[in-house]
């Protein structure tokens, strides 16, 4: 059996190598795919890192051969413990089954008003002609929404301390995606101290809420109460520690991803006036008199949905993922030895001209039923796939479509050209310099 092509000795020192998976992972992956095709390998001593740029391989990793791969030990374990984001095997499967009903359509519809109320609260503070960082605003908005839907908590008033703690956790996570995370994590830096304190504060608040709920007969209708009621097949429910880990997983996974996609959507609309016009025509038709969207409106907002889908294609918040081979894995006539890490990029595959015409162009109209039917499996997979796919997908879709509608019908945004809209490939795909926009009230 042939070994996959070895493209470069891995050199972790900046300047010691043109490429480094830590310094500029996207560039490394793009250049490797350009030069070596859909599967190649970087080796360092015994360690092998593979880069796969083929939807058919991704399908095997995530779906058809998923049993042969693990997610490894994710960086978020320190924060979410043994929650759904990081757990594995039978335990993960059991937890996901238990949690899934909390994301069913009927349950989600009850969160629609929370979503638009928050959008109203945040945008009511905006002023005509004001310039602000829309990414910050979207973080504030999605954090507020997920806190309310999960715990019925208000990060904007009584939960201000929690919002601050979450910012500190996010700052720490951001540091973990730096090239020197391993070393930085062990140093007595303020970011590490703030993170430890923030985690203690979050834990104290979350455990207190869980205790209060256990001692109360009232149903607050939030995600936590759904999880508290959930029963395993063999009987019994989750422990407090497990409830803490699961809700923390949802908290963490459920705000920055959506904040980023909303930011990129508003940016893309500002750059594409004809798309914006078409969107406004749909909003005027479905939501006459700038009515606030409801969950029932979402299926009718078909063009808004295309705007969201096309944004996810160009700017997938989770821009790359990876799996570790548990046993030797044979693919395309190559052997990938057990223990190897295989990386693949949603961003790259979703911009590949083999699957998309004019892939760099923002064109929501490309999403026709015919086009979708002809798209290979896993050529569009912003929410992953298989048993580890995103549990929050229906939540994120409803939230994003309603918020794009609610914001765009009232506000026109003009991007400040002095702030480049470049991407930053940290754990999520963020705008490198924030997203400064001038707001005009419609
Ligand atoms: C546009 C927004 C979002 C995007 C693009 C997104 C994307 C993803 C992707 C790609 C994965 C799979 C990662 C992998 O295969 O390694 C994932 C997993 C996950 N997401 Fe999301 N997500 C979004 C929003 C949300 C929301 C709103 C929640 C919760 C409220 C959420 C909760 C989770 C959880 C818990 C997992 C882990 C699932 C598991 O391992 O079984 N996500 N997400």
Boltz pocket constraint, residues with backbone or C-beta under 6 A from the ligand:
constraints:
  - pocket:
      binder: B
      contacts: [[A, 71], [A, 84], [A, 85], [A, 86], [A, 87], [A, 96], [A, 146], [A, 249], [A, 250], [A, 251], [A, 253], [A, 254], [A, 255], [A, 257], [A, 258], [A, 261], [A, 316], [A, 317], [A, 318], [A, 321], [A, 322], [A, 381], [A, 382], [A, 383], [A, 384], [A, 385], [A, 387], [A, 388], [A, 389], [A, 390], [A, 391], [A, 392], [A, 393], [A, 395], [A, 396]]
      max_distance: 6.0
